[in-house]
Amino acid sequence: MSKNTKLISNNLREEIARELGVYDQVKQDGGSWGNVSSKTCGNIVSKAIEIANRAVEK
């Protein structure tokens, strides 16, 4: 898979990051996600999957 392939839109990722309280850190780092822990990134993916599953069920 190409590194440029986005599986989660930027808007969704930012919305979830706000919910998890890490968006301010990303914004402070100039938009870099490099200082966000792997665990938090995993939580973002889990939340995105949860949202997608709810959308499919409707």
trRosetta pair geometry for C-beta under 8 A, 3 or more apart (Angstrom, degrees):
i j d omega theta_ij theta_ji phi_ij phi_ji
1 5 5.4 -87 176 38 98 145
2 5 4.8 113 69 -24 86 99
6 9 6.7 76 142 -98 128 37
6 10 7.4 -45 -155 -42 147 74
8 12 5.3 -118 -179 84 91 118
8 13 4.8 107 121 -62 120 99
8 44 7.5 157 104 144 175 104
8 45 7.3 -131 -42 -107 141 65
8 48 5.0 -64 -111 -129 126 160
9 12 4.6 89 60 9 88 102
9 13 6.8 -158 90 -6 44 88
10 13 5.7 -59 -145 40 30 111
10 14 6.1 28 158 -18 67 109
11 14 5.9 -58 -146 39 27 108
11 15 6.2 29 155 -22 63 108
12 15 5.6 -53 -146 35 31 113
12 16 6.4 26 157 -14 65 106
12 48 6.1 85 145 -117 125 105
12 51 7.3 -168 -156 82 120 158
13 16 6.0 -57 -148 39 28 107
13 17 6.2 31 152 -21 64 109
13 44 6.2 43 -143 178 75 131
13 48 7.5 -11 -85 -74 64 131
14 17 5.5 -53 -143 37 32 115
14 18 6.5 38 154 -23 64 100
14 23 6.0 76 -162 -123 70 123
14 26 7.9 -136 -116 84 78 147
15 18 5.8 -52 -156 29 30 112
15 19 6.8 31 147 -18 62 103
16 19 5.4 -50 -152 34 38 115
16 20 6.3 24 154 -8 69 109
16 44 4.9 120 115 -141 132 79
16 47 4.8 149 -142 95 127 139
16 48 6.3 -69 -50 -59 159 82
16 51 8.0 -115 -78 -21 117 140
17 20 5.8 -62 -143 47 31 103
17 22 5.0 -87 -164 73 86 88
17 23 3.9 115 119 -71 104 84
17 26 6.1 -11 174 4 153 142
17 36 7.8 -65 -128 -116 116 149
17 44 6.3 4 -70 -105 73 125
18 21 7.6 39 -180 -72 30 28
18 23 4.4 -10 -75 -6 62 146
19 47 7.1 168 78 -161 139 160
20 23 7.9 118 61 -25 78 80
20 40 6.3 140 145 -155 144 96
20 43 6.0 124 -115 113 146 129
20 44 6.7 -94 0 -76 153 79
20 47 7.5 -137 -50 -23 116 155
21 24 7.5 -28 -178 17 56 104
22 25 5.1 -47 -168 34 67 118
22 26 6.4 67 137 -21 82 100
22 36 5.6 83 168 -123 140 110
22 40 5.5 91 -54 -178 162 145
23 26 5.5 -54 -151 37 40 112
23 27 6.1 40 153 -19 71 106
24 27 5.6 -53 -144 39 32 112
24 28 6.1 35 154 -22 65 107
25 28 5.7 -54 -145 36 28 112
25 29 6.3 19 156 -11 63 110
25 35 6.4 -124 160 97 114 114
25 36 6.6 134 100 -82 127 83
26 29 5.9 -64 -148 44 29 105
26 31 6.4 29 160 -135 87 26
26 32 6.9 -158 -151 71 68 40
26 33 5.8 0 -121 -92 112 63
26 35 7.9 -174 -91 59 54 93
26 36 6.4 -1 -74 -52 97 122
27 30 8.0 62 178 -57 30 12
27 31 7.0 26 -113 -70 40 53
29 32 4.4 -92 133 54 113 96
29 33 8.0 156 85 -61 137 19
29 34 7.0 -148 161 48 147 88
29 35 5.5 -176 -83 22 157 125
32 35 6.8 69 108 4 103 89
33 36 4.9 -45 -170 21 72 123
33 41 7.2 89 168 -94 121 113
36 40 5.1 -108 176 83 93 128
36 41 5.8 112 118 -56 112 90
37 40 4.6 96 61 6 85 100
37 41 7.0 -148 98 -3 46 85
38 41 5.5 -53 -147 38 35 113
38 42 6.2 40 151 -22 66 104
39 42 5.6 -54 -152 35 30 114
39 43 6.5 33 148 -21 63 103
40 43 5.4 -50 -150 33 36 114
40 44 6.6 42 149 -23 65 99
41 44 5.5 -47 -152 30 36 115
41 45 6.7 35 150 -17 65 102
42 45 5.7 -52 -150 36 35 111
42 46 6.3 37 151 -20 67 105
43 46 5.5 -50 -144 36 33 114
43 47 6.3 35 155 -19 65 105
44 47 5.9 -56 -150 36 28 111
44 48 6.4 30 151 -20 63 107
45 48 5.6 -54 -148 36 32 113
45 49 6.4 34 153 -20 66 104
46 49 5.7 -54 -151 35 31 111
46 50 6.4 35 150 -21 64 105
47 50 5.5 -51 -150 34 34 116
47 51 6.5 35 151 -19 65 103
48 51 5.7 -52 -149 36 33 112
48 52 6.3 33 152 -19 65 106
49 52 5.6 -54 -146 38 32 112
49 53 6.3 34 154 -21 65 105
50 53 5.8 -54 -148 35 28 111
50 54 6.6 29 154 -18 62 104
51 54 5.8 -55 -152 34 31 111
51 55 6.5 31 151 -20 64 106
52 55 5.6 -55 -150 35 33 113
52 56 6.5 32 153 -20 65 105
53 56 5.7 -54 -148 34 33 111
53 57 6.4 34 154 -22 65 106
54 57 5.8 -55 -150 33 32 113
54 58 6.9 35 154 -26 63 102
55 58 6.1 -53 -156 24 33 112
